[in-house]
Amino acid sequence: MSETAPFSLRSIAVPAFGPSLLFGLGEGAILPVIALSVRDLGGSVALAALVVTLIGIGSLVSNLPASLITSRWGERWAIVGASAWCAIAMAICMAVPHLLAFAIGIFMIGMASAVYNLARQSYLTEAVPFHFRARALSTLGGVMRIGLFAGPFLGAAAIPFFGLAGAYGVGVVALLLSGALAIRMPELPGEREAAALARVAAAAEGAAQTQATIRAVAASHAPIFLTVGIGALLVSAVRASRQAVLPLWADHLGLSAATISLIYGLAGGIDMLVFYPAGKVMDKKGRTWVAVPSMLVMAAGMFCLPLAHSAATLLIAALMLGFGNGIGSGMIMTLGADYSPAVGRAQFLGVWRLFADLGSTSGPALLSAATAAFSLAAGIACMGAVALAAAGVLWHFVPRIARRPTG
């Protein structure tokens, strides 16, 4: 698409961003009740915690297969298929009263998330001109967060009438609507032909050749993955640990559940307000103008958090974390899109998302290990140091101006 052609995000807003909002609503509706469902099925607290992690594990192991699905069937149909798969998974969780079936359903949700997230990133990378890319991907990340924020309220509204199954019912409906809306997404130029060629090639050459393609893309872009990719991993680690440090330190201070929820909600509100302006800055000034400040602000928030001794001071630290996280909305997706090649884009993004998911998994693990070895304050400070490291890596390796596509 020509960069000089007139373009407005409004022209693709409903078909491109609507499915993401609904997918976020569906996931958000069930996330707060997964552990409770395991307990209702007779599982222990430890088992409940393990099952909750299956979404992340399912996503982690499915990133590379997601790239194959997207390249073979095209972005639009991958999104439709992931929505349907996720709806089936939630229906299993709702209708089959057995722990093993429930755990399989949760794992399937993680699988669907991997396919969905990769396909929507790849779609917008192709559909939006370069000079709008950061705004589009920041909006995509922001819309997903809005869905995750609103989803628990919809699930909570259904629970009094249908029990915990009501939350999964909300999820099923939201995912089916997401898939139906995704069908209306404008077809990318050459999408049908490219998907058909990919299917023919896969049938002729077999899975071994397809895997070789992933290895070839990973090998040819290894300098990117081992530099900017490490930065994406560190950013994801900080973001994931943010979800844990706020409630943990609030509990350490002895604050009530209502106060904790209020602080968490206010931080989430700041997070959702700044994604579009941040995307505009990335488009106009370059990626480092947002990527580096995002991590520096989150580092400051992490270092300030152990100093908080009251609800008011905790709120200040929480707002810093929310602001830093919010301006970085879509940052990892934008960098991945910038470096992805025109040929082999899906495979590249599959490896890229694997790095990000490894960070999301390792961040809370590092926080837990540092807390166990020293203290909660030390663990939080450790994540502040990771945020500083992420800022340093991004400052050193990301170009000062937005990197234009080369192929």
Legacy VTK file of the C-alpha trace (Angstrom):
# vtk DataFile Version 3.0
C-alpha trace
ASCII
DATASET POLYDATA
POINTS 407 float
0.000 0.000 0.000
1.335 3.379 -0.933
2.257 5.601 1.956
0.862 8.613 0.094
-2.590 7.091 -0.424
-5.288 8.570 1.818
-5.897 6.336 4.782
-7.971 6.484 7.946
-8.104 3.977 10.765
-11.853 4.535 10.837
-12.117 2.822 7.479
-11.139 -0.516 9.022
-12.036 0.161 12.666
-15.030 -2.158 13.046
-13.790 -5.203 11.082
-10.171 -4.906 12.257
-10.567 -3.827 15.899
-14.054 -5.137 16.702
-13.020 -8.820 16.783
-10.128 -7.965 19.106
-12.447 -6.136 21.501
-14.794 -9.130 21.575
-11.924 -11.602 21.979
-10.656 -9.561 24.918
-14.153 -9.474 26.423
-14.393 -13.246 26.138
-11.023 -13.883 27.774
-11.606 -11.215 30.405
-14.937 -12.749 31.393
-13.373 -16.078 32.354
-9.944 -15.125 33.731
-11.149 -14.241 37.252
-13.115 -17.494 37.648
-10.679 -20.118 36.323
-9.146 -20.815 39.743
-12.596 -20.814 41.366
-13.821 -23.343 38.803
-10.947 -25.686 39.608
-11.790 -25.460 43.291
-15.453 -26.188 42.552
-14.391 -29.296 40.644
-12.471 -30.529 43.677
-8.982 -29.333 42.803
-6.497 -28.029 45.354
-5.259 -24.466 45.556
-1.931 -25.534 44.034
-3.722 -27.277 41.173
-5.864 -24.185 40.611
-2.727 -22.067 40.269
-1.255 -24.584 37.823
-4.374 -24.640 35.643
-4.366 -20.832 35.449
-0.870 -20.989 33.931
-2.062 -23.332 31.172
-3.281 -20.373 29.111
0.244 -18.976 28.989
1.758 -22.404 28.350
-0.734 -23.097 25.571
0.141 -19.794 23.937
3.881 -20.338 24.362
3.970 -23.744 22.678
1.564 -22.709 19.920
3.380 -19.651 18.555
5.298 -21.546 15.871
2.298 -23.693 14.818
0.289 -20.448 14.719
2.671 -19.096 12.088
2.076 -22.194 9.947
-1.694 -21.885 10.267
-1.620 -18.204 9.378
0.658 -18.647 6.371
-1.396 -21.581 5.074
-4.921 -20.222 5.529
-4.385 -16.471 5.582
-4.789 -13.964 8.400
-8.547 -13.522 8.165
-9.446 -17.193 8.295
-6.869 -17.837 11.006
-8.656 -15.226 13.150
-12.044 -16.795 12.415
-10.726 -20.271 13.211
-9.056 -19.146 16.444
-12.295 -17.514 17.607
-14.244 -20.708 16.922
-11.584 -22.874 18.635
-11.612 -20.615 21.693
-15.435 -20.704 21.843
-15.340 -24.524 21.748
-12.732 -24.529 24.528
-14.868 -22.288 26.743
-17.905 -24.478 26.044
-15.904 -27.508 27.233
-14.958 -25.654 30.414
-18.603 -24.754 30.971
-20.303 -28.033 30.097
-17.916 -30.880 31.048
-17.708 -31.270 34.844
-14.309 -32.960 34.958
-10.951 -31.505 35.965
-8.988 -33.046 33.091
-11.469 -31.791 30.503
-11.439 -28.366 32.133
-7.640 -28.221 32.045
-7.638 -29.241 28.373
-10.157 -26.486 27.652
-7.962 -23.871 29.343
-4.928 -25.077 27.390
-6.971 -24.802 24.168
-7.767 -21.176 25.029
-4.028 -20.474 25.167
-3.583 -22.173 21.786
-6.332 -20.026 20.279
-4.795 -16.870 21.749
-1.479 -17.604 20.030
-3.101 -18.025 16.613
-5.390 -15.038 17.102
-2.691 -12.653 18.291
-0.247 -13.564 15.540
-2.870 -13.388 12.776
-4.268 -10.011 13.862
-0.740 -8.550 14.079
0.152 -9.892 10.648
-3.144 -8.634 9.186
-2.695 -5.063 10.371
0.949 -5.058 9.311
-0.223 -5.762 5.768
-3.454 -3.731 5.786
-2.169 -0.447 7.249
0.384 1.849 5.565
3.722 2.147 7.300
3.195 5.730 8.478
0.063 4.586 10.419
1.487 1.284 11.665
2.289 2.208 15.271
-1.073 3.922 15.764
-2.876 0.908 14.364
-0.991 -1.631 16.475
-1.152 0.548 19.605
-4.903 0.831 19.092
-5.080 -2.929 18.619
-3.268 -3.485 21.929
-5.412 -0.845 23.648
-8.677 -2.303 22.354
-7.670 -5.757 23.596
-6.919 -4.288 27.034
-10.295 -2.557 27.097
-11.912 -5.912 26.419
-9.903 -7.629 29.156
-10.866 -4.790 31.525
-14.604 -4.899 30.758
-14.917 -8.674 30.429
-14.865 -9.465 34.170
-17.795 -7.079 34.733
-19.890 -8.892 32.112
-18.929 -12.244 33.599
-19.792 -11.013 37.098
-23.209 -9.867 35.852
-23.992 -13.361 34.550
-22.755 -15.349 37.570
-25.708 -14.553 39.902
-28.083 -16.072 37.344
-26.084 -19.035 35.994
-23.280 -19.605 38.498
-19.665 -19.771 37.340
-20.880 -21.262 34.056
-22.378 -17.864 33.257
-18.914 -16.330 32.855
-17.957 -19.018 30.341
-21.264 -18.479 28.565
-20.412 -14.806 28.169
-17.057 -15.873 26.773
-18.612 -18.248 24.241
-21.003 -15.586 22.967
-18.232 -12.963 22.726
-15.944 -15.349 20.806
-18.657 -16.407 18.362
-19.426 -12.748 17.684
-15.697 -12.103 17.246
-15.445 -14.817 14.606
-18.586 -13.613 12.827
-17.255 -10.058 12.694
-13.822 -11.225 11.540
-15.401 -12.773 8.446
-16.207 -9.220 7.341
-12.573 -8.118 7.534
-11.419 -6.777 4.141
-9.416 -9.362 2.264
-5.755 -8.455 1.911
-4.344 -8.033 -1.595
-3.278 -11.450 -2.832
-4.398 -13.148 0.401
-6.462 -15.833 -1.299
-3.760 -16.677 -3.842
-0.999 -16.692 -1.210
-2.978 -18.974 1.109
-3.764 -21.356 -1.775
-0.103 -21.516 -2.790
0.892 -22.174 0.838
-1.571 -25.066 1.070
-0.338 -26.582 -2.194
3.283 -26.239 -1.084
2.537 -27.797 2.286
0.761 -30.725 0.673
3.580 -31.270 -1.816
6.562 -30.818 0.434
5.278 -31.988 3.800
5.632 -30.693 7.329
9.424 -31.146 7.387
9.884 -28.509 4.686
7.535 -26.152 6.540
9.549 -26.520 9.709
12.706 -25.874 7.674
11.134 -22.614 6.538
10.702 -21.536 10.168
14.302 -22.506 10.904
15.493 -20.620 7.833
13.614 -17.459 8.840
14.894 -17.734 12.407
18.463 -18.268 11.236
18.469 -15.470 8.663
17.072 -12.994 11.199
19.038 -14.244 14.199
20.794 -10.868 14.724
17.390 -9.232 15.155
16.050 -11.887 17.521
19.232 -11.808 19.634
19.173 -8.015 19.997
15.777 -6.365 19.616
14.115 -9.727 20.354
15.870 -9.856 23.725
14.516 -6.365 24.368
10.996 -7.615 23.612
11.545 -10.526 26.004
12.629 -8.173 28.797
9.675 -5.824 28.167
7.252 -8.751 28.382
8.861 -9.943 31.618
8.349 -6.526 33.233
4.758 -6.260 32.003
3.826 -9.712 33.259
5.368 -9.134 36.695
3.429 -5.847 36.991
0.235 -7.886 37.227
1.557 -9.536 40.396
3.563 -6.872 42.224
0.695 -4.422 42.800
-1.666 -6.795 44.636
1.234 -8.458 46.460
2.598 -5.191 47.856
-0.919 -3.970 48.647
-1.502 -7.150 50.619
1.875 -6.637 52.337
0.604 -3.225 53.485
-2.571 -4.818 54.829
-4.936 -2.902 52.557
-8.503 -4.110 52.103
-9.629 -5.962 48.999
-11.823 -3.021 48.005
-8.889 -0.603 48.229
-6.669 -2.929 46.256
-9.319 -3.249 43.538
-9.743 0.527 43.373
-6.000 1.154 43.003
-5.710 -1.593 40.409
-8.665 -0.175 38.488
-7.278 3.372 38.472
-3.928 2.119 37.193
-5.763 0.184 34.490
-7.701 3.308 33.542
-4.486 5.272 32.976
-3.174 2.319 30.986
-6.121 2.474 28.583
-6.134 6.257 28.076
-2.727 6.783 26.505
-2.305 4.084 23.871
-3.298 6.146 20.817
-1.172 9.250 21.596
1.790 6.945 22.206
1.228 5.260 18.856
1.119 8.641 17.137
4.449 9.607 18.708
5.986 6.343 17.474
4.746 7.048 13.958
5.869 10.687 13.922
9.112 10.574 15.927
10.287 6.971 15.946
9.913 3.872 18.117
12.552 4.717 20.732
10.668 7.899 21.703
8.068 5.661 23.343
9.801 2.315 23.859
12.607 3.654 26.052
10.468 6.073 28.178
7.917 3.298 28.690
10.521 1.090 30.336
12.127 3.954 32.272
8.763 4.956 33.757
7.992 1.335 34.642
11.445 1.003 36.233
10.751 4.094 38.328
7.383 2.660 39.340
8.971 -0.634 40.344
11.647 1.078 42.431
9.056 3.348 44.097
6.660 0.521 44.926
8.643 -0.939 47.871
8.841 2.590 49.305
5.049 2.894 49.385
3.722 2.764 52.951
0.078 3.774 52.480
-2.750 3.562 49.966
-1.920 7.037 48.643
1.760 6.339 47.994
0.899 2.932 46.541
-1.516 4.654 44.171
1.275 6.937 42.919
3.504 3.974 42.140
0.585 2.109 40.552
-0.234 5.068 38.302
3.407 5.236 37.200
3.298 1.562 36.275
-0.020 2.019 34.494
1.231 5.018 32.519
4.476 3.305 31.540
2.637 0.178 30.483
-0.008 2.189 28.622
2.338 4.229 26.458
4.037 0.983 25.495
0.790 -0.500 24.193
1.453 -2.145 20.839
5.187 -1.491 21.128
6.266 -5.126 20.824
3.843 -5.724 17.951
5.079 -2.607 16.148
8.739 -3.574 16.457
7.936 -7.099 15.278
6.045 -5.692 12.296
8.900 -3.314 11.457
11.477 -6.076 11.286
9.276 -8.774 9.712
10.087 -9.597 6.072
7.458 -9.501 3.332
8.230 -13.156 2.545
7.970 -15.360 5.619
6.219 -12.705 7.724
4.051 -15.191 9.619
7.037 -17.399 10.451
9.045 -14.399 11.633
6.185 -13.192 13.839
5.778 -16.696 15.255
9.384 -16.657 16.491
9.010 -13.034 17.617
5.935 -13.856 19.702
7.768 -16.861 21.134
10.371 -14.452 22.547
7.629 -12.240 23.993
5.819 -15.189 25.578
9.063 -16.486 27.059
9.394 -13.105 28.732
5.822 -13.226 30.013
6.539 -16.620 31.557
9.978 -15.826 32.963
9.054 -12.448 34.519
6.771 -13.789 37.260
9.147 -16.730 37.751
12.069 -14.342 38.346
9.933 -12.271 40.707
9.003 -15.419 42.637
12.594 -16.652 42.828
13.982 -13.308 44.021
11.193 -12.988 46.581
11.823 -16.490 47.910
15.579 -15.904 48.100
15.473 -12.415 49.603
12.196 -10.534 50.104
9.217 -9.161 48.199
10.827 -5.717 48.097
13.992 -7.220 46.624
11.962 -9.132 44.055
10.174 -5.950 42.952
13.489 -4.061 42.765
14.867 -6.894 40.644
12.053 -6.328 38.138
12.910 -2.616 38.160
16.431 -3.571 37.135
15.008 -5.725 34.325
13.026 -2.691 33.123
16.225 -0.623 33.051
17.944 -3.396 31.095
15.046 -3.423 28.613
15.359 0.350 28.158
19.081 0.003 27.537
18.681 -2.764 24.967
15.955 -0.891 23.095
17.930 2.367 23.147
21.012 0.668 21.755
19.465 -1.531 19.055
16.250 0.145 17.874
16.793 2.859 15.238
16.100 6.416 16.388
13.601 6.816 13.560
10.920 4.332 12.580
12.475 1.498 10.586
10.872 1.360 7.171
10.160 -2.019 5.583
12.813 -3.276 3.205
10.895 -5.941 1.365
LINES 1 408
407 0 1 2 3 4 5 6 7 8 9 10 11 12 13 14 15 16 17 18 19 20 21 22 23 24 25 26 27 28 29 30 31 32 33 34 35 36 37 38 39 40 41 42 43 44 45 46 47 48 49 50 51 52 53 54 55 56 57 58 59 60 61 62 63 64 65 66 67 68 69 70 71 72 73 74 75 76 77 78 79 80 81 82 83 84 85 86 87 88 89 90 91 92 93 94 95 96 97 98 99 100 101 102 103 104 105 106 107 108 109 110 111 112 113 114 115 116 117 118 119 120 121 122 123 124 125 126 127 128 129 130 131 132 133 134 135 136 137 138 139 140 141 142 143 144 145 146 147 148 149 150 151 152 153 154 155 156 157 158 159 160 161 162 163 164 165 166 167 168 169 170 171 172 173 174 175 176 177 178 179 180 181 182 183 184 185 186 187 188 189 190 191 192 193 194 195 196 197 198 199 200 201 202 203 204 205 206 207 208 209 210 211 212 213 214 215 216 217 218 219 220 221 222 223 224 225 226 227 228 229 230 231 232 233 234 235 236 237 238 239 240 241 242 243 244 245 246 247 248 249 250 251 252 253 254 255 256 257 258 259 260 261 262 263 264 265 266 267 268 269 270 271 272 273 274 275 276 277 278 279 280 281 282 283 284 285 286 287 288 289 290 291 292 293 294 295 296 297 298 299 300 301 302 303 304 305 306 307 308 309 310 311 312 313 314 315 316 317 318 319 320 321 322 323 324 325 326 327 328 329 330 331 332 333 334 335 336 337 338 339 340 341 342 343 344 345 346 347 348 349 350 351 352 353 354 355 356 357 358 359 360 361 362 363 364 365 366 367 368 369 370 371 372 373 374 375 376 377 378 379 380 381 382 383 384 385 386 387 388 389 390 391 392 393 394 395 396 397 398 399 400 401 402 403 404 405 406
